[in-house]
């Protein structure tokens, strides 16, 4: 896990080794702890809580029905994790993490390529991406109600979404920004209508797998390219892009999240 100082762009390792194998995306708790999914830990994946000040790593859930969780979202209903390989037919599932175990919230249904990005909407419903659930077998964004047997419905599909991966929400939850690693783009989606618009596409984006909204209201997309790992800064209003940081301690980054201001 690499921490990047926004002002100085200094990179430092927060946690490494031990049970961590392939940490992906996560979210911060109200107490400043990072909860993160690791799709290779303990063979079938795990969810960890990390103290970013000390580097201590605690296992919140592992094994069970996990096959490889990739993202975590935290809301009033608790801690949720998505897994693109779990569930009926291996089409994907979403779990609630509590008491040291994972409880199935939603599986199969509209999922096709597996949920990859996850966020909690105002009111507690979940928003997740799926790379293959669209009519053309391409990307989609789905809303999941964790309180009613995990019922799923489309927010939007196809069109500008080809290989939808990680995502982030605007502070009011009305807009989702989706990283599309197939089209090298960041797509803006209105949650209420499903309307899509490409915010940025092409260089310096190169296979973006996740995106986060910074405290400065700019987007930061992580590029999982072994030959040129980097974080790209994007103005969501103008689409202007430039490389924020590259190389250094970054090897093959897949997820990104923003530490809240304390």
Secondary structure, DSSP 8 states (H G I E B T S, - for coil): -EEE-TTT--EEE---STT-SSEEEEEE-TTS-EEEEESSTTTT-EEEEE-TTT--EEEEEESTT-S-EEEEEEETTEEEEEETT-SGGGS-EEEEEETTEEEEEEESTT-SS-EEEEEE-TTS-EEEEESS-STTS--EEEEEETTTTTEEEEEEESTT-SSEEEEEE-TTSSEEEEEETTTTEEEEEETTT--EEEEEESTT--SEEEEEE-TTS-EEEEE--TTS-EEEEE-TTT--EEEEEESTT-SS----------
